[in-house]
Amino acid sequence: MDEITLHQPPTRPWGSPNLSPFCAKLECYLRMAEIPYTLSRFGRGESPKGKMPYIKIGGAVLGDSQLIIEDLERRLAAEGKHPLDEGLSARDAAIGRIVRRTLEEATYFVGMYARWKTNDGYAIQRAEFKKWIPGIIIPLIRRDITKKLHHQGTGRHSFEEASAMGADDYAAIAEILGDKPFLLGDKPRTVDAALFAFVDGTLGYPLDSPLKQGVARHANLVAYRKRIRDRWWTDLPALP
Ligand SMILES: N[C@@H](CCC(=O)N[C@@H](CS)C(=O)NCC(=O)O)C(=O)O
């Protein structure tokens, strides 16, 4: 495998891998798949999709966490190594896809609401973002995200309504996880990188919200997060 540089925000806030769940997902995948990488700063101008994360590999710049993971899975297979989703049944692949898309295309916006639209969340965001971007643009980011939340739809609900929808997503995922070590069985699959990033990003965020309480209610999701942190994130503070 060519050398990989992973470009993402430079901080590990609140004892978590990253403030962006998509960055936490991709970095977790790299660790689970045992693919070496080095970290570098995020530059919007060079990001192929204008979003974080992106990687450089063998002279190419690739964007979108999922497109990158799928590319790396193909490279692992081509090298005779073991992609995380090797041997996955069609049914499990379908379940993994639906869970991931629910998290990324629906639950994600509830987290954004908690972080950017509520005043308590915004105070936390402002303090963290100030560490790596000019403070003057942070209110503009808030305005932009609030507008996006409105257009996407989640922002039109009360925080309680939106949080209940997010909590119900996690309840459904907790049901699928059951007492298995990973979402689809005994081995980590690509979907686990995404699920870990979202569960960890919700439980680790320093704001007590109905969304966070919704995740914390599920002992299996709490244990899942710890199991993955204990194995792949020993450089972060250990969880009790
Ligand atoms: N589908 C993309 C989503 C990435 C994404 O939305 N990243 C957010 C941070 S969590 C971002 O870069 N936002 C900045 C923007 O939209 O301008 C992926 O999987 O990489």
The ligand as an ORCA input file, in Angstrom:
! r2SCAN-3c Opt
* xyz 0 1
  N     -19.821     12.296      3.194
  C     -18.679     13.000      3.718
  C     -19.126     13.953      4.813
  C     -17.995     14.764      5.396
  C     -18.491     15.962      6.169
  O     -19.660     16.339      6.089
  N     -17.587     16.585      6.919
  C     -17.949     17.793      7.623
  C     -17.374     17.786      9.036
  S     -18.192     16.623     10.071
  C     -17.359     18.974      6.882
  O     -16.303     18.896      6.295
  N     -18.048     20.102      6.928
  C     -17.578     21.308      6.357
  C     -18.469     21.800      5.254
  O     -19.491     21.154      4.956
  O     -18.136     22.824      4.694
  C     -17.667     11.986      4.252
  O     -18.050     10.858      4.572
  O     -16.472     12.295      4.293
*
